Amino acid sequence: MRVLKLKGFGLLELCIVIAILSILSTLAIEGMQENMRYAQQQSQAQILMSLLQTTRLQSLIMGTPLVLCDGLDACEQRWQGHLRVLNGDKLINYVDLKLAHATLHWAGALHRPWLHFNPQMYANNLSGTFWLCDNVKQRAVWQISLNRVGNPHLHYHALPHQLACD
């Protein structure tokens, strides 16, 4: 009679395989989180671009000035992603950018914390720049430049160093 000798893996070998798999899965999760953050930031840029263009056109079509500012109840000094479009005191549009791990900044010609869109397509304070800072990497991810009539231009790469992320 023939006896079969079965060979298996020892405890040490199994522990090594599990350790290697756990290291690889940790790296994969970190990479996936980075990709998700990048996609969210790109989406935020597109949402803000759309809001700027829509507000500019709404002002022209309605024939009335509109104000874009940040804040849940009133216009705040800092831009935190709670964007409101107002016609006087009446709320026309509200967008929440859901800024997780990022900070929105605005630097305009007149240093005001709001943008005033005129229906005649001229502007008092639209010339300026929005930029989003990644709080993890501590650098600007994208910028949206507005010319004096409020026409936005989105830039992802080769951002100037003067865009401070604090």
Order of alpha helices (4+ residues) and beta strands (2+ residues): alpha-beta-beta-beta-beta-beta-beta-beta-beta
